[in-house]
C-alpha cells in the first residue's frame, strides 16, 4: 500500500506542475494516472473524482480521443467497483463508442466487457449478453485468449443471472479451460465456482461436485499476485465474474 501512496503523491505533484506550465494534455494524463493509483490503493471515490477531473481538463475528443476513451473506461471500472452501476453503464458505453471510433479493437473489446458487467448489475441481461458476446468475438479475432476468456466468463454469468442457466455452461467451461491453459489458477478457480453453481442448478450434480472440487484445490494453492490483476471486486458475491480483472487503461 505504501507504493500506491507514493504513486498518488507523485502523480498529484506532476499534475500540479503541468497545470502551472499550462500543458493541459499532460495534466490530463497525470490526473488519469492519479485516478489509477487511487483506484489501486482502494480509494475508489477519490479515483472517480480524479477521472472526472481528467475528463474535464481539456477537449479530449478533439485533442486526444484515445486518452478520452481510456479515462471513460477507467471511470466506468471505478464506478462499478463503487456499486454505482447506472453511471458505470454510461461511462463504459462512452469508452466502447470512442475506442470503436478510433479503431482500437482490443480496448473496445475490454470496454464492452466492462459495459456488459455493469449492465448485468442493473438487470439488463439481454444487453449484457450482447456486449459480452461482441467482446468475446473481438478478442477471438485478435487472438487474445485471456481477454476472450474474461468476456466468456462474464457471458456465462449474464446467462446465469438471466435464469437461462443451461446456456451458461458452455462459456464458463470454455473460460475455465483457457485460464487453465494460461496457468492462471486463480481466475480458473473463480470461473469453476460459477460453473459448479450452474451445473448444480441444471441438475448435473456429479459434474458440479467435480467443478467445486477443482476450484477448491486451486484456491488452496499459492495466493495470486493481485497487484497485476487490478483492483478487487466489490464485497460479497459480485454481479459480474471475478475473472474480469483488467487493469485500468494507461495511455
BELRA-V120191 format. One record per helix or strand of 2 or more residues. SS is the DSSP state (H for helix, E for strand). FROM is the first residue (numbers start at 1). TO is the last residue. If there is no record, write none. Layout:
BEGIN
((SS | FROM | TO) (SS | FROM | TO))
END
This chain:
BEGIN
((H | 2 | 21) (H | 24 | 40) (H | 44 | 56) (H | 60 | 63) (H | 65 | 81) (H | 85 | 101) (H | 105 | 121) (H | 125 | 141) (H | 145 | 161) (H | 165 | 182) (H | 185 | 201) (H | 205 | 219) (H | 226 | 228))
END
